[in-house]
């Protein structure tokens, strides 16, 4: 009987919300883990929790905050809010680097889409759009609809900068809203599924080098010869202690554990304290005396 070929590893599925750009991290993943396919899946911001809970995706670059009882999250960056308006609007006379305040749009109808990610906990500036009889209008369904509406010069929309760029049009321009809420973005995954591959992704988005990685590509795991497991054998751990890299091995628990030992392998086991320098100084003094 011939030896059967090992089954290929299951792909790691990373969701990302509209406006997010995970391409750089995906490139690093493919360099470090060529044997594990990374699938990028675009998911609406409101659908990220259900996609993670159902196991449809393994992690997500999503909007914050999240339910901390269910998900772990690492903040990545915060997006500035921008006001989008028609090129025929009075604000279009502003220079490109000038900003807009809430007071500047206090009398403008502000179109808030149903998929809004800015104003869940913040007051909306401006006034609510109304029909000719003065009745409040329902929210437009999507961000794209909001941008199309303001193109007709019937109000403004406030969006995260990435979404304004994603839905840009020639007849719409934008300026930063100086006193608006920001839109934080983070890496999110289920608390109960902090796997080795998730740890590898955490290292990538945090900018760790391959030598300081705490996932399956870390140096201690390579020495142990295991892929996907969390423990090393006793000999491997003992050897790591002698070489000063004991803390660079497998992780235990959640992402907080990854933070405690980040700099161990880079600095080595020998502390850079007074002890190493004083010996050199002693030799110089002895020689001079």
Protein Blocks (a to p, Z undefined) as FASTA:
>chain_A
ZZddddddddddddddehiacklmmmmmmmmmmmbccddddddfklmmmmmmnomambdc
ddddddfklpccddfbdcdddddddfkbmklmpcfkbccdfklmmmgccdddfkbcklmm
bccehjddddfkopacdddfblmlmmmmmmnopaccdddfklmmmmgcfkbccdddfkbc
cddddddddfklccfklmmmmmmmnopafklpcbfkbmklmmnopghiabdcfklmmmmm
mnopmmmmccehjfklmmmmmmmmmnombdcbfklmmmmmmmmmmmmZZ
